[in-house]
Amino acid sequence: MQKTFKKRFAVICTAAMTASLLAACGGETPSNSSASPEGGATATGSPAPKQVKFSMISPFYGQQPPATDDSNPAFKLIQEQTNSKLEVTFVPGSSYNDKLNVTIASGNLPQAVVVLDTKNSAIINAIRAGAFWEIGPYLKDFPNIKKYWNDKIANNISVDGKIYGIYRDRPFARKGIIFRQDWLDNLGLKQPKTVDDFYNVAKAFTLNDPDKNGKNDTYGLSMTDDNVINDAGAVLVTAMGGFNQWGVQDGKVIPDFMTKEYMDALKLLKKMYDEKLINQDFGALKGTKLHEAINQGKAGIYLSSIDDATNKHADLYKLNPNAKIDFVIGLEGPKGVKLPANSGYSGVFMFPKSSVKTEADLKGILGYFENTLKEDVLKTFAWGVEGVHYKTENGNPVFTNEQMFTNQVGDLGQLRIAPSTLAWPTESDMAKKVKKLYNDGVVNAVPSVIEPFLSPTKTQLGAELDKLVNDARVKFIMGDIDEAGFVKVTEEWRKKGGDKMIEEFTAEYNNAQKK
């Protein structure tokens, strides 16, 4: 009875979210969030606005969100450069999807919404019910966005062949292994290149006193619940020759957790957990806890986006100025070096009709994103404010206060669009290496075959069914269930709608092969 109630409750919540969005379309725009420009521009193409005012909700991933008022010189400058007045609600990345669902259900949405899970059933249903603007026809009027646009990525975010958001560009090849290079040096070890190397380094970091303090106070792999779902699992499964989430086997599109390679990856993580090479509380941790263990000198490796190496470890260098971080992209397994490919984007900016009332309002907000692609604005997002965060040497920016940049500017990058390949001459050697590996890794990146496809069953039941498997994954690693118990969960997944998903995705995949 309890399971039946939960299923009905999930359906009711999705329906309520969609109903709230549609009901709000006929209501009033939330206070302080009118996108109409100062000076009284109208929807008929009246004089260009001097300043566009609008509200936005976005995740942040640092310890604290950046200030979004005049006390933050970077935020102030960005508003001046983009002719905008932004009212921003920042939400921790680890709880963002939950907060967004609640906000959607309330019907009181900001005018620009970062949607991280573009296949979320509430979002898909709301789109199909007409709750969000279709922006595809307007993009031709914005030359910077047109230049930024990638049709392959656009296909991945499309719903029923239409575009309802501006994607936030991210590299296709991004995930890898980040580690304490100084610990490797202390132990005379080489950087990990294979899955076996990864395990051996984690073991050495646990047992061999890598920080040379004479104490048994370190462990190998830092991991959190969301990290094993989003990063660590996929890095190891693909390295072992498996799928990136979904792939084709025996003529059917199936999920990775129905494959031998997935179970092999789980068994490796369980072995590491049993040997205490992984933090024993990972199942209860989320978000920035992943990096805290590294920054406190407790752990020496984690699996994540390699650009984390450039901006997540200021606290480590404060604690230990001699610490060194380095990284590799992909690990070698039975099929060579492999890594999970990203979709080419990390969320999209979408625009609810309930709060963006007119075409003129929409164009004004799109104009803000057009302006974020201007060179001076890109520079502010990348370097901050001259004289505060950086200085100019030989015509190029050089950081003078990276900690202040991280605090004041880092997560402001969530509020813009920018090419992931954007580079600056005076970037650090580490940042240059990150972008080089973005390119080098593409040839070895394994895509998810379902990325451009929609399954009605996944739209309706995906979140509920994903939780079944994600919970079982953690339980297996921690020893609460065995392989038979995990298989039992996958069988439950299939009976509750998984087989229908497989059928729908296989049909979509086969149709795409005929085109």
Beta strands, then each sheet from edge to edge (+ up, - down):
strand 1: 52-60
strand 2: 84-92
strand 3: 112-115
strand 4: 165-169
strand 5: 175-180
strand 6: 219-221
strand 7: 246-249
strand 8: 252-255
strand 9: 299-305
strand 10: 325-328
strand 11: 331-333
strand 12: 336-340
strand 13: 345-350
strand 14: 390-393
strand 15: 396-399
strand 16: 445-446
sheet 1: 2+ 1+ 3+ 13- 4+
sheet 2: 6+ 9+ 5- 10+
sheet 3: 7+ 8-
sheet 4: 11+ 12- 16-
sheet 5: 14+ 15-
end
